[in-house]
Amino acid sequence: MKRKLVIVLFLGVLVAGLLYSRHSRNVIYGNDTKSVYKKINEIKMYSNSSIEILETYDFDDDRIVTFLSDTWPAYITFSKDKNENYVYTGTKMSRHTNFSKFIIPLVGHSNNDYLISVKNRSSSINKYYFTANGKRYDVNFNTDDDLSTYTKIDYAKTTRYLYYFDENEE
């Protein structure tokens, strides 16, 4: 009887290990550019799109990757798990536009908000500024290429944003 119990337990542990191993091999992490492309293409709204990764920003255990999906600005986010792998946490895209800004709240250990600006080469916006909680933040792209940049917003319990654009400003 004891022997049967040991065999059943052994087989149970073996099957559980195999299932876990198979599952963990199928998980796509955001640990490198190749896996980020793979994860983006796995998401239905991007599956038939042309993807161009622009930048990867790491903030403590959070990763933000900006990209263009058929020239439309987008980003994908990942957070580190206990095994130090970047696990997918979300994505957003702005359709039918050459420029977009995304507010990503509570990033990193400091829990600051970040404003991510993404533009394609058809955008005429190369600089703008915005205010958050009364403080002015300037954003300069300095190029007409596809590009993204980020701005760290000083922490506040509630934040109010106002944006100002001048396409002709030099």
C-alpha positions in Angstrom: 0.0 0.0 0.0 2.8 2.4 0.9 4.6 1.6 -2.3 1.5 2.4 -4.4 1.1 5.7 -2.6 4.7 6.6 -3.2 4.4 5.7 -6.9 1.1 7.7 -7.3 2.7 10.7 -5.5 5.8 10.4 -7.7 3.8 10.3 -10.9 1.6 13.2 -9.7 4.7 15.4 -9.1 6.2 14.3 -12.4 3.0 15.2 -14.4 2.7 18.5 -12.5 6.3 19.3 -13.3 5.9 18.5 -17.0 2.8 20.6 -17.2 4.4 23.6 -15.5 7.5 23.2 -17.7 5.4 23.2 -20.9 3.4 26.2 -19.7 6.5 28.2 -18.8 8.0 27.6 -22.2 4.9 29.0 -23.9 4.9 32.2 -21.9 6.4 35.1 -23.9 8.3 37.6 -21.8 9.5 41.1 -22.7 13.1 40.3 -21.8 14.6 41.2 -25.2 13.6 42.8 -28.5 12.8 39.5 -30.2 10.4 38.5 -27.5 8.8 42.0 -27.4 8.1 41.7 -31.1 6.7 38.2 -30.5 4.4 39.4 -27.7 3.2 42.4 -29.7 2.3 40.2 -32.7 0.5 37.8 -30.3 -2.0 40.6 -29.4 -5.0 40.6 -31.7 -5.1 44.4 -32.5 -1.5 44.2 -33.8 -1.5 40.7 -35.4 -1.7 42.0 -39.0 0.3 45.2 -38.5 3.8 46.3 -39.4 5.6 46.9 -36.1 8.6 49.2 -35.6 10.0 49.3 -32.1 11.3 52.8 -31.2 12.6 52.7 -27.6 12.8 50.6 -24.5 12.6 52.4 -21.2 13.4 50.5 -17.9 12.2 52.1 -14.7 13.1 49.8 -11.7 11.0 46.7 -12.3 8.8 48.2 -15.0 9.6 48.3 -18.8 7.8 50.5 -21.4 8.5 49.8 -25.0 7.3 52.4 -27.6 6.6 51.4 -31.1 4.7 52.2 -34.3 1.9 49.9 -35.5 1.4 50.6 -39.2 2.9 54.1 -38.4 0.4 54.7 -35.5 2.0 55.5 -32.1 1.7 52.7 -29.4 3.4 51.3 -26.4 3.5 48.0 -24.4 4.3 47.6 -20.7 5.9 44.8 -18.8 6.7 44.3 -15.1 9.3 41.9 -13.6 8.1 38.8 -11.9 9.8 37.0 -9.0 12.1 35.2 -11.6 13.3 38.5 -13.1 11.3 38.0 -16.3 9.3 40.9 -17.8 5.7 39.9 -17.9 3.2 41.7 -20.2 0.9 44.1 -18.3 -0.8 46.3 -21.0 -0.7 48.1 -24.2 -2.3 51.1 -25.9 -2.3 52.6 -29.4 -3.6 55.8 -31.0 -5.1 55.1 -34.4 -5.1 57.5 -37.3 -2.6 60.0 -35.8 1.0 60.9 -36.4 1.7 61.9 -32.8 0.4 60.8 -29.5 1.1 61.2 -25.8 0.3 58.5 -23.2 0.2 59.0 -19.5 1.4 55.9 -17.7 0.7 56.2 -14.0 2.6 54.8 -11.0 5.8 53.6 -12.8 8.8 52.1 -10.9 9.4 52.2 -7.2 8.9 55.9 -6.9 5.3 55.6 -8.2 5.8 58.6 -10.5 3.6 59.1 -13.5 5.4 59.3 -16.9 4.2 61.0 -20.1 5.4 59.1 -23.1 5.4 61.0 -26.4 5.5 59.0 -29.6 5.6 60.4 -33.2 6.2 59.2 -36.7 8.1 61.0 -39.4 4.9 62.4 -40.8 4.3 64.4 -37.6 4.9 68.2 -37.9 5.3 68.4 -34.1 8.9 68.6 -33.0 8.4 70.4 -29.7 5.6 71.1 -27.3 5.2 71.8 -23.6 2.6 70.8 -21.0 1.9 71.7 -17.5 1.1 69.2 -14.8 0.1 70.5 -11.4 1.2 74.0 -12.4 4.8 72.9 -13.4 5.9 73.4 -17.0 7.6 70.4 -18.9 9.2 71.0 -22.3 9.3 68.1 -24.8 11.7 68.4 -27.8 12.1 65.8 -30.4 15.0 67.5 -32.4 14.4 65.4 -35.4 11.8 64.6 -38.1 12.3 60.8 -37.7 10.1 58.2 -35.9 10.8 58.8 -32.3 9.7 58.6 -28.7 10.6 60.3 -25.5 9.5 60.2 -21.9 8.9 62.9 -19.2 8.9 62.0 -15.5 6.1 63.9 -13.8 6.6 65.0 -10.2 4.4 62.9 -7.8 1.1 64.3 -6.7 -2.0 62.6 -5.4 -4.0 64.0 -8.3 -2.6 65.4 -11.5 -4.0 67.9 -14.0 -2.5 68.1 -17.5 -2.7 71.0 -20.0 -0.9 70.7 -23.4 0.4 73.5 -25.7 1.5 72.9 -29.2 3.2 75.3 -31.7 4.1 73.6 -34.9 5.9 76.7 -36.1 7.9 77.3 -32.9 11.7 77.2 -33.3 
